[in-house]
Amino acid sequence: DIKLNSRWLSLRLIEGDKSLLETIKEHIKYSRFDETLLDQKIEETREFLYSQGLDQDGLRDSIVTSIIKKAEAIGDRVVHFQNQDYNRIDQKIDNILTSKRWGIPIMIALLGVIFWITVEGANYPSEMLATGLFWIEDQLTKLFISFGAPQWLYGIVVMGMYRTLAWVVSVMLPPMAIFFPLFTLLEDLGYLPRVAFNLDNFFKKACAHGKQALTMCMGFGCNAAGVVACRIIDSPRERLIATLTNNFVPCNGRFPTLIALATIFIASSVGAFKSVISTLTVLGAVVLGVVITLVISRILSKTILKGLPSSFTLELPPYRKPQIGKILIRSLLDRTLFVLGRAVMVAAPAGLIIWLMANLTVDGVSLLKHSARFLDPFGRLLGMDGYIILAFILGLPANEIVIPIIIMSYTASGTMIELDSLDALRNLLVANGWTWLTAISTMLFSLNHFPCGTTLLTIRKETQSLKWTVLSFIIPTITGIVLCFIVAQGVRLLGLI
């Protein structure tokens, strides 16, 4: 005999627990439980509750609230605290951090502070790293000369592969070493569930799952990790939406590009407030990415992935005292060095390919120039040029190498010049026709283009579908093309450039 609490069973059936309904139909004989009659009674009860002003979402909230209150009442009878106000501070903090008025502004402000510290703190270490790494290059040059190495071997190893590595490390390592510990600190404090709570209503309006906010936060570090994190979403439809839109949040491989371009083009003329303007620009790009995520999620939920958002219970964990040692180890070893290692492994082969394309000629013109000339008309429509589009295509293995590819492409000899500061990078880009429109278009396309190779492989593994993998490539790319085209043509029509 199956003994079930009738009150609990009734509430779960009215709530719409499909798994429970299937279990009942499987284990209870139909002679005792008529399926049609059961469905009819459930629907009648829901209509009655709706007539009393209680819809299904309200019912679910009431059930969860009553369960929590009942659990607290039972706990109060058997558990005694010396300090009855042990969690009052947490509740007061949550009243502010999750309030409708202050929740979102505080969240944006915290993210802005993290970006400001990253922008302000990364410049000098980057310059020092670049100086040191290019000093090593000088020693490698002397070594190759002393061995009498052929010019082609020196070009491939030093001017192609090593310089690409040097630029990737000097540009990526300082921002990551600052950003990851700060972001991990918020995670360790227990703030990320509050972010999901604040954004839940927005995702519900987009017909997506509230937990998508958590997967989006994981995407800040690495979009592949964000895709894997989508497993926490139970609904297959909403999990797919989260997977297809995770790339709209800039990963750490794209932050150096956004920070560098914001600093040298957008904030170059504001003097003392340079770091503030750079921070606001990067923050604006991130907020735009979140808005695009919501818009695309809404479009997907109304077209190829139709359905209503499912409700879920989000428990806010207590605030925890951060463990600085664990934060540093987890952020630097598990995240910073992991992402940097992946970038380094991709950068060396990419440097080799670019060097070969820049030095192999057809009819006296390098393969690199042939490719860039072919892509140039399309690039100009989007506010960029052929070299930038080519850099994004060749940067498919990892977003981190897009800027190094652009740098190598712009040098006449097919090798990267020694760029040990952002001023040197600005001079190189301006000399090759860059304007503020080029910078904005490149930032927009960096924010909205196909995922890196690792993320695409992860999507293929998670979805077990080539169709969804192809769509995850097409959707952000088309979005980026449309946005860049609108911005570029709008600026030109208004005569702003």
C-alpha positions in Angstrom: 0.0 0.0 0.0 1.1 3.5 -0.8 0.6 6.0 2.0 0.7 9.6 0.9 -0.1 12.8 2.7 -3.3 14.0 1.0 -2.7 17.7 1.6 0.9 17.5 0.3 -0.2 15.4 -2.7 -3.1 17.8 -3.6 -0.9 20.9 -3.4 1.8 19.3 -5.7 -0.8 18.2 -8.2 -2.4 21.7 -8.3 1.1 23.2 -8.6 1.6 21.1 -11.8 4.3 18.7 -10.7 4.5 16.6 -13.9 7.0 14.1 -12.6 4.8 13.4 -9.6 1.7 12.9 -11.8 3.7 10.5 -14.0 4.8 8.6 -10.9 1.2 8.3 -9.6 0.0 7.0 -13.0 2.8 4.5 -13.0 2.4 3.1 -9.5 -1.3 3.4 -8.8 -3.8 1.2 -10.6 -6.2 3.0 -12.9 -9.1 1.3 -11.3 -8.5 3.4 -8.2 -7.4 6.5 -10.1 -9.1 7.6 -13.2 -6.7 9.7 -15.3 -9.4 11.8 -17.0 -11.2 12.5 -13.8 -8.0 13.5 -12.0 -7.0 15.9 -14.8 -10.6 17.4 -14.7 -10.5 17.9 -10.9 -7.1 19.5 -11.0 -8.3 21.9 -13.7 -11.5 22.8 -11.7 -9.5 23.5 -8.6 -7.1 25.7 -10.5 -10.0 27.7 -12.0 -11.5 28.1 -8.6 -8.2 29.4 -7.1 -7.8 31.7 -10.1 -11.3 33.1 -9.5 -10.1 33.9 -5.9 -7.1 35.8 -7.3 -4.5 33.1 -6.9 -2.8 32.0 -10.2 -0.3 29.2 -10.6 2.7 31.4 -9.8 1.0 32.9 -6.8 0.1 29.4 -5.6 3.7 28.2 -6.0 4.9 31.2 -4.0 2.4 30.6 -1.3 3.3 26.9 -1.1 7.1 27.7 -0.8 6.4 30.4 1.8 4.2 28.1 3.9 6.8 25.3 3.7 9.5 27.7 4.9 7.3 29.1 7.7 6.4 25.6 8.8 10.1 24.6 8.8 11.0 27.7 10.8 8.2 27.0 13.3 9.4 23.4 13.8 13.0 24.6 14.0 12.1 27.2 16.7 10.6 24.4 18.9 13.7 22.2 18.8 16.6 24.5 18.1 17.6 27.3 20.5 20.1 30.1 19.7 22.0 32.1 22.3 21.8 35.0 19.9 18.3 35.3 18.5 19.4 38.1 16.1 22.1 35.9 14.4 20.8 36.6 10.9 19.3 40.0 11.3 22.3 41.7 9.7 22.0 39.5 6.6 18.3 40.3 6.3 19.0 44.1 6.5 21.7 43.8 3.8 19.4 41.8 1.6 16.6 44.4 2.1 19.0 46.8 0.3 20.9 44.5 -2.2 17.7 42.8 -3.5 15.3 45.8 -3.3 13.5 47.0 -6.4 14.9 50.5 -6.0 18.6 49.8 -5.1 19.2 46.2 -6.2 20.1 46.8 -9.9 22.0 50.1 -9.4 24.2 48.6 -6.6 24.8 45.6 -8.9 25.9 47.8 -11.7 28.0 49.9 -9.4 29.8 46.9 -8.0 30.6 45.6 -11.5 31.8 49.1 -12.4 34.2 49.2 -9.4 35.6 45.8 -10.4 36.2 47.1 -14.0 37.7 50.4 -12.7 40.2 48.5 -10.5 41.0 46.3 -13.5 41.5 49.1 -15.9 43.4 51.3 -13.5 45.6 48.5 -12.2 46.4 46.6 -15.4 48.2 49.3 -17.5 51.5 49.5 -15.7 51.9 45.7 -15.2 51.1 45.3 -18.9 53.9 47.7 -19.9 56.4 46.1 -17.5 55.5 42.6 -18.9 55.8 43.8 -22.5 59.2 45.4 -21.8 60.5 42.2 -20.1 59.1 39.9 -22.8 60.5 42.0 -25.7 63.9 42.0 -23.8 63.7 38.2 -24.0 63.0 38.5 -27.7 66.3 40.5 -28.1 68.2 37.7 -26.4 66.5 35.2 -28.7 67.5 37.2 -31.7 71.1 37.3 -30.6 70.9 33.5 -30.0 69.6 32.8 -33.5 72.3 35.0 -35.0 75.0 33.3 -33.1 73.8 29.9 -34.3 73.6 31.2 -37.9 69.9 30.2 -38.1 68.2 30.8 -41.5 66.1 33.9 -41.8 62.8 32.0 -42.4 63.3 30.0 -39.2 64.0 33.1 -37.2 60.9 34.8 -38.7 58.6 31.9 -37.9 59.9 31.2 -34.3 60.7 34.7 -33.0 58.9 37.3 -35.2 55.8 35.2 -35.6 55.2 32.7 -32.8 57.1 34.4 -29.9 55.9 37.9 -30.5 52.3 36.7 -30.7 52.8 34.9 -27.3 54.5 38.0 -25.8 51.6 40.3 -26.8 48.9 37.8 -25.6 50.6 37.3 -22.2 51.4 41.0 -21.6 47.9 42.1 -22.5 45.9 39.3 -20.9 47.7 38.4 -17.7 47.4 41.7 -15.7 43.6 42.2 -16.3 42.9 38.5 -15.6 45.0 38.5 -12.4 43.0 41.5 -11.2 39.5 40.7 -12.5 39.2 37.0 -11.5 40.1 37.5 -7.8 37.7 40.4 -7.5 34.9 38.4 -9.2 35.7 35.3 -7.1 35.5 37.5 -4.0 31.8 38.4 -4.9 31.2 34.8 -5.5 32.7 33.7 -2.2 30.7 36.4 -0.3 27.5 34.8 -1.6 26.5 37.8 -3.8 25.9 36.0 -7.1 22.6 34.4 -6.0 21.5 38.0 -5.2 22.3 38.9 -8.8 20.1 36.1 -10.1 17.3 37.3 -7.7 17.6 40.9 -9.1 17.6 39.7 -12.7 14.9 37.0 -12.4 12.0 39.3 -13.3 13.8 40.5 -16.4 14.5 36.9 -17.6 10.9 36.0 -16.8 9.7 38.8 -19.1 12.0 37.4 -21.7 10.4 34.0 -21.2 13.7 32.6 -20.0 14.8 31.0 -16.7 16.0 33.1 -13.8 18.9 30.8 -13.3 20.2 32.0 -16.7 21.6 35.0 -14.7 24.0 32.6 -12.9 25.1 31.0 -16.1 25.6 34.5 -17.6 27.9 35.4 -14.6 30.0 32.3 -15.3 30.3 33.5 -18.9 32.3 36.5 -17.7 35.2 34.2 -16.9 34.8 31.8 -19.9 31.8 31.3 -22.1 32.5 27.6 -22.3 32.2 27.4 -18.5 29.0 29.4 -18.8 27.6 26.9 -21.3 28.4 24.0 -18.9 26.8 25.9 -16.1 23.5 25.8 -18.1 23.0 22.3 -16.7 21.5 23.9 -13.6 18.4 24.8 -15.6 16.0 21.8 -15.6 13.8 22.9 -18.6 15.4 21.7 -21.9 13.8 24.7 -23.7 15.2 27.3 -21.3 18.5 25.5 -21.1 18.9 25.8 -24.8 18.0 29.6 -24.7 20.7 30.1 -22.0 23.2 28.1 -24.1 22.5 30.0 -27.3 22.8 33.4 -25.7 25.7 32.9 -23.2 28.1 34.3 -25.8 26.6 37.8 -25.7 28.3 38.3 -22.3 32.0 39.2 -22.9 34.4 36.5 -21.6 37.8 37.3 -20.2 39.4 36.8 -23.6 37.4 39.8 -25.0 37.9 42.1 -22.0 41.5 43.1 -23.0 40.2 44.2 -26.4 37.4 46.2 -24.9 39.6 47.8 -22.3 42.4 48.6 -24.7 40.1 50.2 -27.3 38.0 52.1 -24.7 41.2 53.5 -23.2 43.1 54.6 -26.3 40.1 55.9 -28.4 37.1 56.6 -26.2 38.8 58.0 -23.2 42.0 59.4 -24.7 41.1 63.0 -24.6 39.7 63.3 -21.0 42.9 63.6 -19.1 42.5 62.8 -15.4 39.2 61.0 -15.9 40.6 58.6 -18.5 40.2 55.5 -16.3 36.7 56.5 -15.3 35.6 56.9 -18.9 37.2 53.7 -19.9 35.4 51.9 -17.1 32.1 53.4 -18.0 32.6 52.4 -21.6 33.4 48.8 -20.7 30.6 48.7 -18.2 28.3 50.0 -20.9 29.4 47.2 -23.3 28.6 44.7 -20.6 25.2 46.2 -19.9 24.5 46.2 -23.6 25.5 42.5 -23.7 22.9 41.7 -21.0 20.2 43.7 -22.8 21.0 41.9 -26.0 20.8 38.6 -24.1 17.3 39.4 -22.9 16.1 40.6 -26.3 17.5 37.5 -28.2 16.1 35.2 -25.4 12.7 36.8 -25.9 12.9 36.4 -29.7 14.0 32.7 -29.4 11.2 32.0 -26.9 8.6 33.4 -29.4 10.0 31.6 -32.5 12.0 28.4 -32.6 11.9 27.8 -28.8 8.3 28.7 -27.9 7.1 28.3 -24.4 6.4 29.9 -21.0 9.0 30.5 -18.4 9.1 27.9 -15.6 9.2 29.0 -12.0 11.8 27.9 -9.5 12.7 28.4 -5.9 15.9 30.4 -5.4 17.3 30.1 -1.9 19.6 33.0 -0.9 22.6 31.6 1.1 23.9 33.4 4.1 26.7 35.8 3.5 30.1 34.2 4.2 33.4 35.6 5.4 35.7 35.4 2.3 38.7 33.1 2.5 41.3 35.2 0.9 43.8 32.3 0.5 41.3 30.1 -1.3 40.1 33.0 -3.4 43.6 33.7 -4.7 44.4 30.0 -5.3 41.1 29.3 -7.1 41.1 32.5 -9.1 44.8 32.5 -10.1 45.4 28.8 -10.6 42.0 27.5 -11.7 40.9 30.4 -13.7 43.7 32.9 -14.7 46.4 30.4 -15.5 43.8 28.0 -17.1 42.5 30.7 -19.5 46.0 32.1 -20.1 47.4 28.6 -20.8 44.7 28.0 -23.4 45.4 31.3 -25.0 49.1 30.6 -25.2 48.5 27.2 -26.8 46.4 28.9 -29.5 48.5 32.0 -29.9 51.7 30.2 -31.1 50.1 28.3 -34.0 48.1 31.5 -34.9 51.3 33.5 -35.0 52.8 30.9 -37.3 49.9 31.0 -39.7 49.8 34.8 -39.7 53.6 35.0 -40.4 53.3 32.6 -43.3 50.3 34.4 -44.7 52.2 37.7 -44.4 55.4 36.4 -46.1 54.1 34.1 -48.8 53.2 36.1 -51.9 51.1 35.6 -55.0 51.9 38.1 -57.9 54.0 40.1 -55.5 51.2 40.5 -52.9 51.1 38.6 -49.6 48.3 36.1 -48.9 47.4 38.2 -45.9 46.8 41.3 -48.1 44.8 39.3 -50.7 42.5 38.0 -47.9 42.1 41.5 -46.4 41.4 43.1 -49.8 38.7 40.5 -50.4 37.0 41.2 -47.0 37.5 45.0 -47.1 34.3 46.1 -48.8 32.3 44.0 -46.2 34.4 45.4 -43.4 33.9 49.0 -44.5 30.1 48.5 -44.4 30.4 47.6 -40.8 32.7 50.5 -39.8 35.8 48.3 -39.9 38.2 47.1 -42.6 39.3 43.8 -44.1 42.2 43.2 -41.7 39.9 43.5 -38.7 37.3 41.0 -40.2 40.2 38.6 -41.0 41.5 38.9 -37.5 38.1 37.8 -36.1 37.9 34.9 -38.5 41.5 33.7 -37.7 40.8 34.4 -34.0 38.1 31.6 -34.0 40.3 29.3 -31.8 40.5 32.0 -29.0 39.2 35.6 -28.7 42.5 36.5 -27.0 44.5 36.6 -30.2 42.3 39.0 -32.2 44.3 42.1 -31.3 47.7 40.4 -31.9 46.5 39.3 -35.4 45.4 42.9 -36.2 48.8 44.2 -35.0 50.8 41.7 -37.1 48.5 42.3 -40.1 49.2 46.1 -40.1 53.0 45.9 -40.1 54.4 46.0 -43.6 57.1 43.4 -42.9 54.6 40.8 -41.7 55.8 40.9 -38.1 54.6 42.7 -35.1 56.4 45.8 -34.0 57.4 46.1 -30.3 54.3 47.6 -28.6 55.2 48.2 -25.0 52.4 50.7 -24.3 48.9 51.6 -25.3 50.2 54.8 -26.9 52.3 52.8 -29.3 49.2 50.7 -30.1 47.1 53.8 -30.7 49.8 55.2 -33.1 49.8 52.0 -35.1 46.0 51.8 -35.4 45.6 55.5 -36.3 48.3 55.2 -38.9 46.2 52.4 -40.5 43.1 54.5 -40.7 41.4 53.8 -37.4 38.9 56.4 -36.0 36.6 56.3 -33.0 34.0 54.7 -35.2 36.4 51.9 -36.1 37.0 51.4 -32.4 33.3 51.3 -31.5 32.5 49.0 -34.4 35.3 46.6 -33.4 34.1 46.7 -29.8 30.5 46.0 -30.9 31.6 43.1 -33.1 33.9 41.7 -30.3 30.8 41.7 -28.1 28.6 40.2 -30.7 30.2 37.6 -32.9 30.6 33.8 -33.1 31.8 31.9 -30.0 35.4 30.7 -29.8 36.3 27.2 -30.9 36.3 25.8 -27.3 32.8 27.2 -26.6 31.5 25.7 -29.9 32.9 22.3 -29.0 31.3 22.6 -25.5 27.9 23.5 -27.0 28.2 20.5 -29.4 28.9 18.3 -26.4 26.2 19.7 -24.2 23.4 19.8 -26.8 24.5 16.7 -28.7 23.2 18.6 -31.8 25.0 20.0 -34.8 21.9 22.2 -35.5 22.1 24.1 -32.2 25.9 24.4 -32.5 25.5 26.0 -35.9 22.7 28.3 -34.6 25.0 29.3 -31.7 27.5 30.4 -34.3 25.0 32.2 -36.6 22.8 34.1 -34.0 25.5 36.3 -32.4 27.3 36.8 -35.7 24.2 38.1 -37.5 23.4 40.2 -34.4 26.9 41.8 -34.5 26.7 42.4 -38.3 23.3 44.1 -38.0 24.4 46.3 -35.0 27.7 47.4 -36.6 25.9 48.2 -39.9 23.3 50.3 -38.2 25.9 52.2 -36.1 28.4 52.7 -39.0 25.8 53.9 -41.5 24.0 56.0 -38.9 27.2 57.8 -38.0 28.0 58.4 -41.7 24.5 59.6 -42.5 24.6 62.1 -39.6 27.9 63.4 -40.8 29.6 62.7 -37.5 32.7 61.3 -39.2 
